[in-house]
Amino acid sequence: MSPSSSSHDIVLTSSPEGPITAYNASTGAEPVAPIAPSPDGSCIFAGGLSGNIHSLSIPSGDLIASFLAHPGSPVSCLEISPDWSLLVSGGDDGRIAVFPVFQFLQNSSQSEKDKSMTMIRSFTAHDGPVTAIVLCMGISQPTVVSCSTDSTCKLWSLLEGKNLMTVAFPCPISGIALDPSETDLYAAGSDGSVYHGVLKYESRKQRRGQLITALPGKHCAAVVSIALVNGGKRLVSAAEDGSVHMREVETGEVVMTMGNSNLESISEMVVAKRGIVDDGGRRRGCGGSSSSSGLPGKELCALGIKEAGELEKVMSSVMEDRGKAINMLESAIEVYGSLLKLILKEANRGTNNSNGGKPKDGTEQ
């Protein structure tokens, strides 16, 4: 293992029967729970009980770096932006923190004070632990949807850190899923129900008490994870009692009931499709986009996320204008080429007429 900082070493171990565990040379072991893989599979990010986020190299398992995201509170969930520039974490302290991914991919000897300066944004999101987050880099504005044990789901502007919408539920929520259009919200309830709500965030005003409905086919235990599959046509939910329900999104009806034969407890659900792993109710459906466009995290950290977003719009406009200018220039060159041929043709005709129709050598035709 490689050292994570100049002050102490951290050793990580894994076991088929247990979680990945981080051992601090001075304080002992630190279990980690939420894990988020990088899109290219070169590393994974893990959140610890100490509030630190660790990055590990794959397949060596070497610890690359560790950063404090939630002081004195366990990290409860992690999410990577579709363009792989930002890492967003939720904690038991009810806060959401945003980091540029690049700082987790290089060994650092900075002090803890210097490390904290690399955080792009941190804000209090809920009155209870954050149980899941979904990050969407939308066309109009990037947003974060979060849920919590405080029985709410909230929509946040990532550029401004403002609450755009609050949806209240009758029970704690452990997972969320968004349909491809990012307008329909599905929530995993601790009472065994799967709830459906509608996201409309044209207005920036905070709104509570949005209309929600419980879908038919209630689980007998708390729902721990939820995900959309088959292009958003089916909704899969998993409960603590080992039951798995598949629903038709259009009707909300359960069309298939699955689960292990012994009904062993389920703590998480992973959906694998075409070689891509979707970790259940943690990173689901924000239009299905995996675009790599946009400014990298290092520039976002330096400029500030709002300024970077504005700069990206300007850059896109400049690129579009440059393309139009190139097309106009090519058209102008074609016109000038045709005009030049016409001028040369007329010039040759005038020369022949001045010679009385005789060739330049003066012989009779």
C-alpha positions as CSV (number, residue, x, y, z in Angstrom):
1,M,0.0,0.0,0.0
2,S,1.1,3.5,-0.7
3,P,0.8,6.3,1.9
4,S,-2.1,8.7,1.6
5,S,-0.4,11.6,3.3
6,S,2.8,12.7,5.0
7,S,1.3,12.3,8.5
8,H,0.2,8.6,8.5
9,D,-0.3,5.5,6.5
10,I,-3.7,3.9,5.7
11,V,-4.0,0.2,4.9
12,L,-7.2,-1.2,3.1
13,T,-8.3,-4.8,3.1
14,S,-11.2,-6.6,1.4
15,S,-13.0,-9.9,2.0
16,P,-15.6,-11.9,0.1
17,E,-17.7,-12.0,3.3
18,G,-17.3,-8.3,4.4
19,P,-16.8,-4.7,3.3
20,I,-13.6,-3.0,2.3
21,T,-11.9,-1.8,5.5
22,A,-9.5,1.1,5.9
23,Y,-6.9,0.7,8.7
24,N,-5.3,3.9,10.1
25,A,-1.9,3.3,11.7
26,S,-2.8,5.5,14.6
27,T,-6.5,5.1,15.1
28,G,-7.3,1.6,13.8
29,A,-9.8,0.3,11.3
30,E,-12.3,2.3,9.4
31,P,-15.1,0.5,7.6
32,V,-16.3,2.1,4.4
33,A,-19.8,1.8,2.9
34,P,-20.7,3.8,-0.2
35,I,-18.5,3.0,-3.2
36,A,-18.5,4.7,-6.6
37,P,-16.4,3.4,-9.5
38,S,-14.8,5.7,-12.1
39,P,-16.3,5.4,-15.6
40,D,-13.2,3.8,-17.1
41,G,-12.7,1.4,-14.2
42,S,-9.3,2.7,-13.3
43,C,-10.2,3.6,-9.7
44,I,-12.9,3.5,-7.1
45,F,-14.0,6.0,-4.5
46,A,-15.1,4.9,-1.0
47,G,-16.7,6.9,1.8
48,G,-15.6,6.2,5.4
49,L,-17.2,6.4,8.9
50,S,-14.7,9.2,9.7
51,G,-16.2,11.4,7.0
52,N,-13.2,10.9,4.6
53,I,-13.5,9.9,1.0
54,H,-10.7,7.6,-0.2
55,S,-9.7,6.9,-3.8
56,L,-8.1,3.5,-4.7
57,S,-6.3,2.5,-7.8
58,I,-7.6,-0.5,-9.8
59,P,-6.4,-3.3,-10.0
60,S,-3.5,-2.7,-7.6
61,G,-5.7,-1.5,-4.8
62,D,-3.3,1.2,-3.8
63,L,-4.7,4.1,-1.9
64,I,-4.3,7.3,-4.0
65,A,-5.6,10.0,-1.8
66,S,-8.0,10.7,1.1
67,F,-10.0,13.9,1.7
68,L,-12.2,15.0,4.6
69,A,-15.7,15.7,3.2
70,H,-17.9,15.4,6.3
71,P,-16.0,16.2,9.5
72,G,-17.2,14.0,12.4
73,S,-19.9,12.3,10.3
74,P,-19.9,9.1,8.1
75,V,-20.2,9.4,4.4
76,S,-23.5,7.9,3.4
77,C,-23.5,8.1,-0.4
78,L,-21.3,9.0,-3.4
79,E,-22.1,10.0,-7.0
80,I,-19.8,10.9,-10.0
81,S,-21.0,13.4,-12.6
82,P,-21.7,12.0,-16.1
83,D,-18.7,13.9,-17.5
84,W,-16.5,12.5,-14.7
85,S,-15.5,16.0,-13.5
86,L,-17.2,16.2,-10.2
87,L,-17.7,13.9,-7.2
88,V,-20.7,14.6,-5.0
89,S,-21.1,13.1,-1.5
90,G,-23.9,13.0,1.1
91,G,-23.3,12.4,4.8
92,D,-25.1,11.4,7.9
93,D,-24.7,15.1,8.9
94,G,-27.3,16.0,6.3
95,R,-24.8,17.9,4.2
96,I,-23.9,17.6,0.5
97,A,-20.3,18.2,-0.6
98,V,-19.0,18.7,-4.2
99,F,-15.3,18.0,-5.1
100,P,-13.4,18.1,-8.4
101,V,-12.5,14.5,-9.3
102,F,-8.9,15.3,-10.4
103,Q,-7.7,15.8,-6.8
104,F,-8.6,12.2,-5.9
105,L,-6.5,10.9,-8.8
106,Q,-3.1,12.2,-7.7
107,N,-1.1,11.6,-4.5
108,S,-1.2,14.6,-2.3
109,S,1.1,15.8,0.5
110,Q,-1.1,18.8,1.3
111,S,-2.1,19.6,4.9
112,E,-5.7,19.0,5.9
113,K,-6.3,22.8,5.8
114,D,-5.1,23.0,2.2
115,K,-7.2,20.0,1.2
116,S,-10.4,21.5,2.5
117,M,-9.8,24.5,0.2
118,T,-10.3,22.3,-2.9
119,M,-14.0,21.7,-2.0
120,I,-16.2,23.4,-4.6
121,R,-19.3,23.5,-2.5
122,S,-20.7,22.2,0.8
123,F,-24.2,22.9,2.1
124,T,-26.8,21.6,4.5
125,A,-29.4,19.7,2.5
126,H,-31.5,17.7,5.1
127,D,-32.4,17.5,8.7
128,G,-31.4,13.8,8.7
129,P,-28.8,11.6,7.0
130,V,-28.6,11.9,3.2
131,T,-29.5,8.4,1.9
132,A,-29.0,8.8,-1.9
133,I,-28.2,11.4,-4.5
134,V,-28.6,11.7,-8.2
135,L,-26.5,14.2,-10.2
136,C,-27.8,15.4,-13.6
137,M,-25.8,17.6,-15.9
138,G,-28.9,19.0,-17.7
139,I,-29.0,21.4,-20.6
140,S,-30.6,24.3,-18.7
141,Q,-28.6,23.8,-15.4
142,P,-26.9,20.9,-13.6
143,T,-29.0,19.7,-10.6
144,V,-28.7,17.3,-7.7
145,V,-31.7,15.3,-6.4
146,S,-31.2,14.1,-2.8
147,C,-33.3,12.0,-0.4
148,S,-33.1,11.5,3.4
149,T,-34.4,9.9,6.5
150,D,-36.1,13.2,7.2
151,S,-38.8,11.9,4.7
152,T,-38.1,14.4,2.0
153,C,-36.6,14.5,-1.5
154,K,-35.0,17.8,-2.6
155,L,-33.9,19.3,-5.9
156,W,-30.8,21.5,-5.8
157,S,-29.2,23.8,-8.3
158,L,-25.5,22.7,-8.5
159,L,-24.4,26.1,-9.8
160,E,-26.0,28.1,-7.0
161,G,-26.5,25.6,-4.2
162,K,-30.1,26.7,-3.9
163,N,-33.1,24.5,-3.1
164,L,-35.4,24.5,-6.2
165,M,-38.0,22.0,-4.9
166,T,-38.9,19.9,-1.9
167,V,-41.2,16.8,-2.0
168,A,-42.4,15.5,1.4
169,F,-43.2,11.8,1.9
170,P,-44.9,10.0,4.8
171,C,-41.8,7.9,5.7
172,P,-38.0,8.0,5.4
173,I,-36.7,7.5,1.9
174,S,-33.6,5.3,1.2
175,G,-33.3,5.5,-2.6
176,I,-34.5,7.5,-5.7
177,A,-34.7,7.0,-9.4
178,L,-35.5,9.5,-12.2
179,D,-37.0,8.7,-15.6
180,P,-35.0,9.5,-18.7
181,S,-36.9,12.8,-19.1
182,E,-36.0,13.8,-15.5
183,T,-39.6,14.7,-14.8
184,D,-40.8,11.7,-12.9
185,L,-39.4,10.7,-9.5
186,Y,-39.6,7.3,-7.9
187,A,-38.7,6.9,-4.2
188,A,-38.0,3.8,-2.0
189,G,-40.0,4.1,1.2
190,S,-39.1,2.6,4.5
191,D,-42.8,1.5,4.9
192,G,-42.4,-0.9,2.0
193,S,-44.0,1.4,-0.6
194,V,-42.6,2.7,-3.8
195,Y,-43.7,6.3,-4.4
196,H,-44.1,8.3,-7.6
197,G,-43.9,12.1,-7.8
198,V,-43.5,14.7,-10.5
199,L,-40.5,17.1,-10.7
200,K,-41.3,20.5,-12.1
201,Y,-38.6,23.1,-11.4
202,E,-39.2,25.9,-13.9
203,S,-39.8,28.1,-10.8
204,R,-36.9,28.7,-8.4
205,K,-39.2,29.0,-5.5
206,Q,-39.1,26.3,-2.9
207,R,-42.2,24.2,-2.9
208,R,-43.5,21.6,-0.4
209,G,-46.3,19.1,-0.3
210,Q,-46.0,18.0,-4.0
211,L,-48.6,15.4,-5.0
212,I,-47.2,11.9,-4.5
213,T,-48.8,8.5,-5.0
214,A,-47.9,5.0,-3.6
215,L,-47.7,2.4,-6.4
216,P,-49.6,-0.8,-5.9
217,G,-47.8,-3.9,-4.8
218,K,-46.3,-2.9,-1.4
219,H,-43.3,-4.8,0.0
220,C,-43.5,-6.4,3.4
221,A,-40.3,-4.7,4.5
222,A,-38.5,-1.4,3.9
223,V,-37.5,-0.8,0.3
224,V,-33.7,-0.3,0.2
225,S,-33.0,0.3,-3.5
226,I,-34.8,1.2,-6.7
227,A,-33.8,1.4,-10.4
228,L,-35.3,1.9,-13.8
229,V,-34.5,-0.7,-16.5
230,N,-35.3,-1.5,-20.1
231,G,-35.0,2.1,-21.2
232,G,-37.1,3.4,-18.4
233,K,-40.1,1.1,-19.2
234,R,-39.7,-1.1,-16.1
235,L,-39.1,-0.2,-12.4
236,V,-37.3,-2.6,-10.1
237,S,-37.4,-2.3,-6.3
238,A,-35.6,-4.4,-3.7
239,A,-36.6,-4.8,0.0
240,E,-34.9,-5.8,3.2
241,D,-36.9,-9.1,3.3
242,G,-35.3,-10.3,0.1
243,S,-38.2,-9.6,-2.2
244,V,-37.7,-7.9,-5.6
245,H,-40.6,-6.4,-7.6
246,M,-40.6,-5.4,-11.2
247,R,-43.3,-2.9,-12.3
248,E,-44.6,-1.5,-15.6
249,V,-43.8,2.2,-15.4
250,E,-46.9,3.1,-17.4
251,T,-49.4,1.4,-15.1
252,G,-47.3,1.0,-11.9
253,E,-48.5,-2.6,-11.6
254,V,-46.2,-5.4,-10.4
255,V,-45.6,-7.7,-13.3
256,M,-43.0,-10.0,-11.7
257,T,-41.9,-10.9,-8.2
258,M,-38.4,-12.1,-7.7
259,G,-36.0,-12.9,-4.8
260,N,-33.7,-15.5,-3.5
261,S,-35.2,-18.8,-2.4
262,N,-34.3,-18.3,1.2
263,L,-35.5,-14.7,1.3
264,E,-32.2,-13.5,2.6
265,S,-31.9,-9.9,3.5
266,I,-31.0,-7.4,0.7
267,S,-29.0,-4.3,1.5
268,E,-28.3,-3.1,-2.0
269,M,-29.2,-3.8,-5.6
270,V,-27.0,-3.5,-8.7
271,V,-28.3,-3.5,-12.3
272,A,-25.9,-4.6,-15.0
273,K,-26.7,-3.8,-18.6
274,R,-24.6,-4.2,-21.7
275,G,-21.4,-4.2,-19.8
276,I,-22.3,-1.1,-17.7
277,V,-23.1,-1.4,-14.0
278,D,-25.8,0.7,-12.6
279,D,-25.8,0.6,-8.8
280,G,-29.5,0.4,-8.2
281,G,-31.0,3.4,-6.5
282,R,-27.8,5.4,-6.3
283,R,-27.1,6.4,-9.9
284,R,-30.1,6.1,-12.0
285,G,-31.6,7.7,-15.0
286,C,-30.8,11.3,-15.7
287,G,-31.8,11.0,-19.3
288,G,-29.3,8.2,-19.8
289,S,-26.6,10.7,-20.7
290,S,-22.9,9.9,-20.5
291,S,-21.6,12.8,-22.4
292,S,-18.0,13.8,-21.8
293,S,-18.4,17.3,-22.9
294,G,-17.9,20.2,-20.6
295,L,-15.0,21.7,-18.6
296,P,-12.8,19.4,-16.6
297,G,-12.9,19.5,-12.8
298,K,-9.6,21.3,-12.4
299,E,-10.9,24.3,-14.4
300,L,-14.2,24.2,-12.4
301,C,-12.3,24.4,-9.2
302,A,-10.2,27.3,-10.3
303,L,-13.0,29.4,-11.8
304,G,-15.9,28.6,-9.5
305,I,-18.7,26.4,-10.8
306,K,-21.0,29.3,-11.8
307,E,-18.3,31.1,-13.8
308,A,-17.2,27.9,-15.4
309,G,-20.8,27.2,-16.5
310,E,-21.1,30.7,-18.0
311,L,-17.7,30.2,-19.7
312,E,-18.7,26.9,-21.2
313,K,-21.8,28.6,-22.8
314,V,-19.6,31.3,-24.3
315,M,-17.2,28.7,-25.6
316,S,-20.0,26.7,-27.2
317,S,-21.3,29.9,-28.8
318,V,-17.8,30.8,-30.1
319,M,-17.4,27.3,-31.6
320,E,-20.8,27.6,-33.3
321,D,-19.9,31.0,-34.7
322,R,-16.5,29.8,-35.9
323,G,-18.2,26.9,-37.8
324,K,-20.6,29.3,-39.5
325,A,-17.7,31.6,-40.4
326,I,-15.8,28.7,-42.0
327,N,-18.8,27.6,-44.0
328,M,-19.3,31.2,-45.3
329,L,-15.6,31.4,-46.2
330,E,-15.8,28.2,-48.2
331,S,-18.8,29.4,-50.0
332,A,-17.1,32.7,-50.8
333,I,-14.0,30.9,-52.1
334,E,-16.3,28.9,-54.5
335,V,-17.9,32.1,-55.8
336,Y,-14.6,33.8,-56.3
337,G,-13.3,30.7,-58.1
338,S,-16.2,30.7,-60.5
339,L,-15.9,34.5,-61.0
340,L,-12.1,34.1,-61.8
341,K,-12.8,31.5,-64.4
342,L,-15.4,33.8,-66.1
343,I,-13.0,36.7,-66.1
344,L,-10.3,34.6,-67.7
345,K,-12.7,33.3,-70.3
346,E,-13.8,36.9,-71.2
347,A,-10.2,38.0,-71.3
348,N,-9.2,35.3,-73.8
349,R,-12.3,36.1,-76.0
350,G,-11.3,39.8,-76.0
351,T,-7.7,38.9,-77.1
352,N,-8.9,36.8,-80.0
353,N,-11.2,39.5,-81.2
354,S,-8.4,42.1,-81.1
355,N,-6.3,39.8,-83.3
356,G,-9.0,39.6,-85.9
357,G,-9.8,36.0,-85.1
358,K,-6.2,35.0,-85.9
359,P,-4.1,32.9,-83.6
360,K,-1.2,34.5,-81.8
361,D,1.3,33.2,-84.4
362,G,-0.4,35.4,-87.1
363,T,-1.4,32.5,-89.5
364,E,-4.7,32.4,-91.3
365,Q,-7.4,30.3,-89.8
